[in-house]
Amino acid sequence: MVQMLTKEQKNKVAELLSHLLADETILYLKTRNAHWNVEGPDFKTIHVYFEELYNELQLVIDEVAEKIRTKDYYAPATMSEYLELTQLKEQRKEKYDSMTFIAELLKDHETICDFLNKTVVEIESYKDVATSDYLVGLLEQHQKTAWMLRSHLK
């Protein structure tokens, strides 16, 4: 027999996903900023790469919001909510070169990886296999992006 999540468990999962949605949204905006404002001799290549990254994040944001809704919970959808829920930091730049942006985005992807690792363990304790599986896939996506960003900094 399939065990259904209790209302309390659904709410807890949705709250965790809401934090993730906030992080993904802020990361999306920071990646857009990098795309718009990067300068330097590698401009064309990195400008295109940042566009690929924010397009991937745009899909993730929609998927996470829909996951939240499957728990009969309303997804946060305002900047004030995102800023309250996120663990990522926004900073003014002194340099607008690719290495500065890449280092910051790498840190953010690693932060999300840490959050996802902890979140998967908690969600698995509720036996929410579908959400856990989705988050493991998302973790792999962030780990791959972090690896690519890290490789660029070497």
N, C-alpha and C positions, 0 to 999 in steps of 0.2 A: 504494500500500500504506500502511495506517495504521501510524504509528510508535507503539509502545507505550512507556510510561514504564519506565525501569529501576527496580529496587527502590530504589536510592539516590535517584533522582528522586522516586519516590513518597514516600519518607520525608521528603525535603526539603520537598515540597509540604505534607505532613501536619504537619510541624513549623511551617511558616508559618501554616497554618490553625489550629493549636493556639494560637498567639499571638493570632490573631484571635478565636478562641473565648473566650479569657480576657478580652480587651478588651471584647468584646460582652457577656459575662456581668457584668463589673464595671460597664459602662455601664448595663446593665439594672438592677442593684441601686441604682446612684446615681439612676437615673430613678425607681425605686420610692420611694426615700428622699424625693426631691423631691415626688412625688405625695402621700406620707403627711404630710409635714411643712411644706409651703408654707403661708404665712400672708399676709394682706394683703387689700386691697380687690378684687383680681382673683382671689381664691381659687377661686371656682367655675369660672371659665373655664380657669384654668391647671391646676387639679386635674384636670379632664377632659382637657386637652391632654397632660399628663404620662402619664395612663393610656393614651391612644392611642399615645404613644411607647413605653412599656414593653411594650404588647401587640405592636407591630411587632418590637421587639427579641427578644421571646420566640420568635417565628417564626424570626428570623434565627439565633438560637442553635441551634435544632434543625436548621436547614438546614446550618449550618457543621459541626456535630458529625457529621451524616450524610455530608457531603463528606469529612471526615477518615476515616470508616469505609470509604468507597469506595476508599481508598488502602491498605487492609489494615493500618490503624494504629488503635490505640485512642484515642478522644477523651479528653482530660483531663476529669475530672468531680468534682474536689474543690476546695474553696476554697483549700487550701494550694497546689495546682497553679496555679490561676488567679492567685493573688497572686504566685507566682513568675514566671509567664509574661507578666503584663500590663505595659503601659507607662503605664496610667492611675493616677492618684493619688487616694486617698481623703483627705478633709479634714473636720475638725469645722467646723461652721458657727457663725459669730457672729450671722448674720442668716438668717432663714428666709423671706425674701421671694422673689417670683418672679424678680426681676432677678439676684439672687445665684445662684439655681439655674440660670437660663437661661445666664448667663455661663459657669458651670462646665461645663454640658452641651455648650455650643457648643465650648468648648476640647477636650472629649473627642471630639466628632464630628469636629472638624478633625484631631485626632491620628490617629484611625482613617482618615480620608481620606488623610493623608500615608502611613500604613502601606500602605494598599491600593494607592496609586499605585506605590510601590516594589515591592510584592509582585506586582502584575500584570505588571510588566516582567520580573521574575525567572521567574515561572511561564510566561510566553510563550516564554522561552528554552528551556524544556523541551518546547515544542509541546503543552502541556496546554490545548487550546482550550476545553474544557468548563469547567474550573475558572477559567480566565482570564475567560471570558464571564460566569460567575456572579459573579465578584468585581467586574467592571466594573459590572454591574447593582447590586450592593451599594454600590459607590462612589457611583453616581448617587443612591441612596437616602440615603446619609449626607450627600452634598452638598446635597440638597434640604432635609433636616432642618436642616443647619447654616445654610442660607440663611434658613429660617423663624425659627430662633432668633436669628440676627444681626439680622433685620428687627425683631424684637420689642425689641431693645436700642436701636434708633434713636430 
